[in-house]
Amino acid sequence: MSKTQKQQHLDKAEQILAGALPEFLQHGYARTSMDRIASAAGVSKQTLYTHFGDKDGLFNAILKQMAREKFQLVCSKPLEGEPEQVLRDLAQRLLKEVNDPDHLAFVRLIVAESVNHPESPKLFLIHVVQPALKILTEYLEQHQKLKDCEAIARIFVGALIHHIITQEILHGKEIIPIEEERIVDNLIKLIVH
């Protein structure tokens, strides 16, 4: 395959992914057909199968793409400096980047489909959560006064994800509202002080 052919193949794959995501978000996994995706993406059904194999392959490709994009946005800056500032910056990036409607809708879909498609949440953990925890744990280990850095990293990320889920997905803004800044400030105090 020549360089031009490879680029055309990648462009076609991007076109398919861009057409498929809104279909999955709007109709859910089960009610989204390959016919519907082909139409939305402006390609033949055969092209879908050639690029992604089947609907699971396509769904997992979208998951990996979204994971890469979010991971890059949240973890692109090296973690350097004092823990209080590094954790604050990381928390603010995570809260900002994970909080977009398409990403939240896709996470909702992954959770909803986790019983029928257990590979999807596993891929989400492998491509998003696991690398983020590894980077944060390695950073925290550089600061000897902190103990059990892996647990601290999990508590930090978990508290922020819990906040996003309760406030954005479960409509907690109406029932148990709290400002993000309070969550971040107190989480950092628990870890650093």
C-alpha positions in Angstrom: 0.0 0.0 0.0 1.5 3.3 -1.1 1.7 6.4 1.2 -1.3 8.0 -0.7 -3.3 4.8 -0.3 -2.6 4.6 3.4 -3.7 8.2 3.8 -6.9 7.6 1.9 -7.5 4.5 4.1 -7.0 6.6 7.2 -9.2 9.4 5.9 -12.0 6.9 5.1 -11.7 5.4 8.6 -11.9 8.9 10.1 -15.0 9.6 8.0 -16.6 6.5 9.2 -15.8 7.2 12.8 -17.2 10.7 12.5 -20.4 9.4 11.0 -20.8 6.5 13.5 -20.4 8.4 16.8 -23.6 10.4 16.5 -25.5 7.3 15.5 -24.4 5.4 18.5 -25.0 8.3 20.8 -28.5 9.0 19.5 -29.7 5.4 19.1 -27.6 3.3 21.5 -25.6 0.3 20.5 -28.4 -2.2 19.9 -30.5 0.1 17.7 -27.6 1.4 15.6 -27.3 -0.6 12.4 -24.4 -0.8 10.0 -26.8 0.4 7.3 -27.6 3.5 9.3 -23.8 4.1 10.0 -22.9 3.6 6.4 -25.5 6.2 5.4 -24.4 8.7 8.0 -20.8 8.3 7.1 -21.5 8.4 3.3 -19.8 5.1 2.6 -21.0 1.6 1.5 -21.7 -1.1 4.1 -18.8 -3.1 2.6 -16.4 -0.3 3.3 -17.5 -0.4 7.0 -16.8 -4.1 7.2 -13.5 -3.7 5.3 -12.3 -1.1 7.8 -13.7 -2.3 11.1 -14.8 -5.9 10.7 -18.1 -5.6 12.4 -20.2 -3.3 14.7 -18.2 -4.3 17.8 -14.9 -3.5 16.0 -16.3 -0.1 14.9 -17.6 0.7 18.4 -14.3 -0.2 20.0 -12.4 1.9 17.4 -14.6 4.9 18.4 -13.8 4.1 22.1 -10.1 4.0 21.4 -10.2 7.2 19.4 -12.1 9.1 22.1 -9.8 7.6 24.8 -6.7 8.8 22.9 -8.1 12.3 22.4 -9.2 12.7 26.0 -6.0 11.2 27.3 -3.9 13.6 25.2 -5.9 16.6 26.4 -5.7 15.6 30.1 -2.2 14.1 30.3 -0.3 15.9 27.5 1.5 18.2 29.9 4.3 16.6 32.0 3.6 16.5 35.7 6.3 18.7 37.1 6.4 20.9 40.1 5.0 20.8 43.6 2.1 18.3 44.2 -0.4 21.0 45.3 -0.1 22.9 42.0 0.3 19.8 39.8 -2.7 18.1 41.3 -4.8 21.3 40.9 -3.8 21.7 37.3 -4.5 18.0 36.5 -7.9 18.2 38.3 -8.9 21.3 36.4 -7.9 19.7 33.0 -9.7 16.5 33.8 -12.9 18.2 35.0 -12.9 20.4 31.9 -12.0 17.8 29.2 -14.1 14.9 30.5 -17.2 17.2 30.9 -18.1 17.6 27.2 -21.6 16.2 26.3 -20.4 13.7 23.6 -17.8 12.2 26.0 -20.3 11.9 28.8 -22.9 10.4 26.5 -20.4 7.9 25.3 -19.4 6.9 28.8 -23.1 6.5 29.6 -23.3 4.2 26.5 -20.3 2.2 27.6 -21.8 1.6 31.1 -25.2 0.7 29.6 -23.6 -1.8 27.2 -21.1 -3.2 29.7 -23.2 -6.4 30.4 -23.6 -7.3 26.7 -20.2 -6.0 25.6 -17.7 -6.3 28.5 -14.8 -5.6 26.2 -15.8 -1.9 25.9 -15.4 -0.9 29.5 -12.2 -2.9 29.7 -10.9 -1.0 26.7 -11.9 2.3 28.4 -10.0 1.3 31.5 -6.9 0.2 29.5 -6.8 3.2 27.3 -7.9 6.0 29.6 -7.8 5.2 33.3 -4.9 2.8 33.6 -2.3 5.1 31.8 -3.5 8.2 33.7 -3.2 6.3 37.0 0.3 5.1 36.0 1.5 8.6 35.2 0.0 10.1 38.3 1.4 7.3 40.5 4.9 7.7 39.1 4.7 11.5 39.7 3.6 11.0 43.3 6.3 8.5 43.9 8.9 11.2 43.3 7.6 12.9 46.5 8.8 10.8 49.4 6.5 12.4 52.0 3.5 10.8 50.2 2.8 7.1 51.1 1.0 4.5 49.0 1.0 6.6 45.8 -1.0 4.1 43.8 -3.9 4.4 46.2 -3.6 8.2 46.3 -3.7 8.3 42.5 -6.8 6.1 42.5 -8.5 8.2 45.2 -7.7 11.4 43.3 -9.0 10.3 39.9 -11.9 8.4 41.5 -13.1 11.4 43.4 -13.0 13.6 40.3 -14.8 11.0 38.2 -17.4 10.5 40.9 -18.0 14.2 41.0 -18.5 14.3 37.2 -20.8 11.3 37.2 -23.0 12.5 40.1 -23.2 16.1 38.9 -23.4 15.6 35.1 -24.8 12.1 34.4 -27.0 11.6 37.4 -28.2 15.2 37.5 -26.7 15.9 40.9 -26.5 19.6 40.0 -30.2 19.7 40.9 -30.1 17.5 44.0 -26.6 17.7 45.5 -24.9 20.7 43.9 -21.3 21.5 44.9 -18.7 23.7 43.2 -15.9 22.0 41.5 -13.4 24.3 43.2 -14.5 23.0 46.7 -14.0 19.4 45.6 -10.6 20.1 44.1 -9.4 22.3 47.1 -10.4 19.7 49.7 -9.2 16.7 47.7 -5.7 18.3 47.4 -5.7 19.2 51.2 -6.4 15.6 52.0 -3.5 14.4 49.9 -0.9 17.0 50.4 -1.3 18.3 53.9 
